Amino acid sequence: MSCPSAQPGIERLSLKFIPGHSCPNSAVEFMEDLQFVLASASPARRKLLTDACLSVYGCPSNFDEDQVQLTDPATLVKTLAQSKAEIVAAQFNKALVLGCDSVLAFDGQIYGKPESPAEAINRLQTMSGHIGELYTGHALIDTARQNSIVRCRVTRVHFAAVKYHQIEDYVATGEPMRCAGAFARDGKGSYFVEEIEGCYTNVIGLSMPLLRELIAELGYDITDFWSVG
């Protein structure tokens, strides 16, 4: 595959595309030009995909999330994920475009990325020793066949009881400022998570098992997008 260089903001993330061996010739020909596009600038989501050998392009949507004001966390993340995917999908004629968004729901409140270190500290103090629910919306658009699917996956997160100075030190690293709910399960925040109920990668920002299901619903196979090397 070749990167559509005329489109700004697109970053090549891996090198090769291997069509599924079980596909008939016509399907192979169709798949050879099909791109998988991540409509996100998230390094964590990108790493999940590339570590799993998915051949993918990165194309951030730059969607203004503040324009969507919803109080139901599942509806919110699905709406945001779909909005991001639709913006990027308009740039591609033949691609599967994945948009994602995550929030943490805790005690009736929806937590996205904190706006200040003080807010991050307050959130982490509140969550210490308690359980929150991490919602991730997934929107997958097939621009070649004009199909789309939007789903949400929820994972329960048990937070450890953390000392105040540890929270301050954690926020000082800057990691919580980049994360929904002010913690990263795959970073320093992993020290402060006691237990995960549900999909582990969903907490990082993308449920890999759900992605496999969405790709199958659109008539493809996850192995069609694997890279080698």
Protein Blocks (a to p, Z undefined) as FASTA:
>chain_A
ZZdfkbghiacfbfbdcddfkbcfklmmmmmmpccdddbfbfklmmmmmmnopacddddf
kiafklpccfbfklmmmmmmmmmmmmmmmmpfbdcdddddddddeehiacdddfbfklmm
mmmmmmgopacddddddddddfknopacddddddddddddddfklmmmmmmnommmmpgh
iiafklmmlmmpfbdcdjfklmnopafklmmmmmmmnopafklmpceZZ
